[in-house]
Amino acid sequence: MELSFWIGEDSVINCDSLSLPSLNTVDIFDRTIITDLYHLQCRIIELDSYCELLSEDIEETNAKLVSIYFQI
């Protein structure tokens, strides 16, 4: 399963692929991300060794597109 998020300068997440509304802030350095796929409410998922976090710089917006791969 792959989730894609836009992370802007203010660290607000928009989940592009799932069409969710803007979620709460995320601290990448703590390796946590806030999302809930099923209820549009927030919960914390700890990123473990089975998750891979990839980012691609978007020059125009100074944002990053982050893809997280969950092994389920």
C-alpha positions in Angstrom: 0.0 0.0 0.0 1.3 3.4 -0.9 0.3 6.7 0.6 1.3 10.1 -0.9 1.4 13.3 1.1 2.2 16.9 0.3 4.3 18.5 3.1 4.7 22.3 2.9 6.9 24.7 4.7 4.4 24.8 7.6 4.4 21.0 7.8 0.7 20.7 7.0 -0.1 17.5 5.2 -2.5 17.1 2.4 -3.2 13.5 1.3 -3.3 13.8 -2.5 -4.0 10.2 -3.5 -6.8 9.6 -1.0 -8.5 13.0 -1.4 -8.6 13.5 2.4 -8.8 17.0 3.9 -5.8 18.7 5.3 -4.5 16.8 8.4 -2.5 17.9 11.4 1.2 18.5 11.5 3.8 15.8 11.2 7.3 15.6 12.5 9.4 13.7 10.0 12.4 13.6 12.3 10.4 11.6 14.9 9.4 9.3 12.0 5.7 9.6 12.8 2.9 10.5 10.5 -0.7 11.5 11.3 -3.4 10.0 9.3 -6.5 7.7 9.4 -7.4 6.0 6.1 -10.9 5.0 7.1 -12.5 7.6 9.3 -11.0 11.0 8.3 -9.9 11.4 11.9 -6.3 11.5 13.1 -4.2 8.9 14.6 -0.5 8.3 14.8 1.2 5.6 12.9 4.8 4.9 13.9 7.0 4.3 10.8 8.9 1.0 11.4 11.7 -0.7 9.5 9.2 -2.2 7.1 8.2 1.3 5.9 10.3 3.3 3.4 10.0 7.1 3.2 10.9 8.7 -0.1 10.7 12.4 -0.8 11.0 14.4 -4.0 11.6 18.2 -4.0 9.0 20.3 -5.7 10.9 23.5 -6.6 7.9 25.7 -7.4 6.1 25.2 -4.1 9.0 24.4 -1.8 7.0 21.3 -0.8 7.9 17.7 -0.7 6.0 14.8 -2.1 6.4 11.9 0.3 5.5 8.4 -0.4 5.3 5.8 2.4 5.2 2.1 1.5 3.5 -0.2 4.1 4.2 -3.9 3.9 0.9 -5.5 4.7 
